[in-house]
Amino acid sequence: MEIKMSAIDAVIALYGRSSYHMADGNGKVKWKDGHETTAEETTAINAKVVELQAEYDALQYQRDRALSFPSIGDQLDMQYHDQLDGTTTWKDAVAKVKADNPKD
């Protein structure tokens, strides 16, 4: 699932949640103090959207890798059965995820 940062994300990051009533996808903001969005604010909002998107995208590898591991419950169950049966199911599962998702 691809997530795109929006003007709302940027406004919150720049000015906080309590500074506006609503924002649309084009950087138009309805400010609580009633002022119109200035050209400087629009530029700052658009730049912040780009910055936030780059930060989010840079962490995609970590999200993908984390989602590839079995759940904690499943891993604990694998470890329990490995201890009882003398198998390496858990180590094999973790090694596969690491091999399938090598660090750059």
Residue pairs with C-beta under 8 A, 6 or more apart in sequence:
3 56
4 53
5 49
5 52
5 53
5 56
6 23
6 25
6 49
7 23
7 24
7 25
7 26
7 27
7 28
7 29
7 45
7 46
7 49
8 23
9 48
9 49
9 52
10 27
10 44
10 45
10 46
10 48
10 49
10 52
11 19
11 20
11 23
11 29
11 45
13 48
13 52
14 44
14 45
14 48
18 32
19 31
19 32
19 33
20 29
20 30
20 31
20 32
21 30
21 31
21 32
22 29
22 30
23 29
23 30
27 37
27 41
27 42
27 45
27 46
27 49
28 37
29 37
29 41
29 45
31 37
37 45
61 101
61 103
61 104
64 101
65 97
65 101
68 97
68 100
68 101
69 75
69 93
69 94
69 97
70 78
70 93
75 90
75 93
75 94
78 89
78 90
78 93
79 90
81 87
81 89
82 88
82 89
82 90
82 91
